[in-house]
Amino acid sequence: MTLDLSLPTAHDDSKAPGKTSKWLAAVPLAFLSFTVGIPLIIIFVYSFLARPSMGVGVIWKLDLTHYVKIFVQDKLDGTRSFDTRYLKVIWNSFFYSGLTTVGTMVLAIPVALWIATRDPRKRILLVFLVTLPFWTSILIRTYAIRQLLDEKGVLGKIATTLGFSDNFQILYTPTSTIIGLVYTFLPFMILPIYASAERFDFRFAEAGFDLGARKMTVLFRIVLPQIAPGIIAGIALVFIPGLGSFLQPDMLGGGKTNMIANVVANNYGQARNWPFGSALSVLLCLITLLATLMISLAARKRKEAKV
Amino acid sequence: MKFFTPKIGVAIALAAAVSLGLSACGSSAKTDTAASSSEFPTANGGEVNLYNWTNYIDPEQLKAFTAETGIKVNLDTFDSNETLLAKLQAGATGYDVIVPSDYMVAQMVSLGLLENVGVASFPNGKNIDPNFMDVYWDKGRQYSAPYMYGTTGIAVNTSNAAANKIASWKDFFAADSATSVDVLKDQTEVVSAALRATGVAAADLCTVDKSKYAAAQKLLEGFKPKVIDSDGGIERMVKESSMVRMAWNGSVHRMGVDNPKIKYVFPSEGLNFWADNLAIAKGAPNLDNAKIFINWMLSPKQGAVATNFTGYANAVLGSGDLLDPAIKADPAINASPENAKLATPTPNCPTEARDLYTEVFTSWTSSQ
């Protein structure tokens, strides 16, 4: 998951079979450092700058208070106290992203295994179906989910016919945020797990059954350890981007389940506090980095244990 | 005295009379020209370059202007105030009339990007609604004329008894959750409304008195809306998922079209408006034509034509009677004078006050 920035060593013989020229990586690396590196540097620098007294932007004056402000609240009655509001938002980000990861995993593993056990021609079609949502913009799909979950929408009508229309409210609750997140990230969990499962030789599972293992034993002791790399890749692809979710809490959560990206957006928008928004972004980057390290550490441990 | 034959005498007298008369005519013509150049130019063909928001003026209206004045209009469009600012700051020349929003006028005046043409003294300057004369971005209307404006008030469904009683921000924030209230996810709108509800005057909405914000925060503590969202929420009101909503007047007009039970309430403590303005870019190549265009747009008839096309309200006195019946009949857009008086510009606070808004808003959203 981490970006490997080390260039190939001088001994590289690009003519040797299976080796490529180091210049192949030059263009993508330049592109990435331009589109990822430079904005990150700008955000980092902004987080240490002061604000103008009117209007937007930053002024070139050192101001270190933004990081303090994340943890210390200057209350309206003039007192200062430990600020739990932003920590709560960070906790929300972890909680919703974590729940999304678990949710997508529970849904994705059976689907991936099922696809992997179809005959090869059908598999292609099924994988294609998994990627179908990408054909439409995420914004439009989120609006569609809103129609679905609305108390006066499809789900609401079903609930009314079933007789529990009173207090039927899923849309604009945390539940609706999670439904939206799981829906959005599901393909990112299915695809890597499927890629692992496809390579798994299901005769091992058969052998397990032949030796008298029960279904659960086969699943947990034979199948899951073999597809674990796919699961770990899936976790990385869901949990990490999930931390920075903006659309689902905003559009489906009724604005009440703020995640960190929503707070950053408000600081860049109405609050006109770019440095504070930048400080929060830097914090989000650090958290993401930490999560990435943890996931790759878990992956390495697994590899070592295997060896 | 050969010279003074009666014939010649008559001729001289005639010539004198004619030349006197001519010079009288000439001098009067001269003073006329002088007066109009210090007062207002007259149309003399040529062109004017209009830089406007996309789809924000009736093309037919521009044709009518050309037909009446002989001045050709070249239209170019932008999509945000920041785009407009960037264009002018980059030294774009060739724009005459531009259409910046409220806060952007203030910024452009301070950057010296607008011509001070004394809009209020234009012949049609008298048609500007007095409520829109002394706005913070252009006190006394020197640089800009009002174009379209919109207010942020309350949409209520009159079929709901509790909703129907709401007449103020105080009522709005006190509405119990059973009434299903929606609110805009907009820090400026929410906090300024709470400040108004706790007795802060419109002119004082950028106060830095923390006790005022503490009172607003206290009011908001009990306010648990069903939805806090950043889009218009038209559908939710039309489908009656919600009965009350903080809403823009333009969207309430659209709600009313689909659900006639919905009406727009001007809160008694007052409400915010945003406004777009016609202004002239510094160094405009067709300064006189730009003045003529703005003056022409300030006539009641053209104000009405603009509103009929955009669906937003204008600030031109006397245009109300000339509106399309559907818009004319909607008090959300064709506000009564009493209601129009309640609207004051959306506060554009300096950093110190804005931080207090952020503080109140952050505390409120994180307690939801």
Boltz contact constraints between the chains, C-beta under 6 A:
constraints:
  - contact:
      token1: [A, 51]
      token2: [B, 351]
      max_distance: 6.0
  - contact:
      token1: [A, 53]
      token2: [B, 350]
      max_distance: 6.0
  - contact:
      token1: [A, 53]
      token2: [B, 351]
      max_distance: 6.0
  - contact:
      token1: [A, 54]
      token2: [B, 350]
      max_distance: 6.0
  - contact:
      token1: [A, 76]
      token2: [B, 210]
      max_distance: 6.0
  - contact:
      token1: [A, 76]
      token2: [B, 213]
      max_distance: 6.0
  - contact:
      token1: [A, 76]
      token2: [B, 214]
      max_distance: 6.0
  - contact:
      token1: [A, 85]
      token2: [B, 362]
      max_distance: 6.0
  - contact:
      token1: [A, 85]
      token2: [B, 366]
      max_distance: 6.0
  - contact:
      token1: [A, 88]
      token2: [B, 366]
      max_distance: 6.0
  - contact:
      token1: [A, 151]
      token2: [B, 241]
      max_distance: 6.0
  - contact:
      token1: [A, 152]
      token2: [B, 239]
      max_distance: 6.0
  - contact:
      token1: [A, 152]
      token2: [B, 241]
      max_distance: 6.0
  - contact:
      token1: [A, 172]
      token2: [B, 227]
      max_distance: 6.0
  - contact:
      token1: [A, 254]
      token2: [B, 227]
      max_distance: 6.0
  - contact:
      token1: [A, 255]
      token2: [B, 185]
      max_distance: 6.0
  - contact:
      token1: [A, 255]
      token2: [B, 228]
      max_distance: 6.0
  - contact:
      token1: [A, 255]
      token2: [B, 229]
      max_distance: 6.0
  - contact:
      token1: [A, 256]
      token2: [B, 368]
      max_distance: 6.0
  - contact:
      token1: [A, 258]
      token2: [B, 365]
      max_distance: 6.0
  - contact:
      token1: [A, 270]
      token2: [B, 187]
      max_distance: 6.0
  - contact:
      token1: [A, 270]
      token2: [B, 188]
      max_distance: 6.0
  - contact:
      token1: [A, 271]
      token2: [B, 358]
      max_distance: 6.0
  - contact:
      token1: [A, 272]
      token2: [B, 354]
      max_distance: 6.0
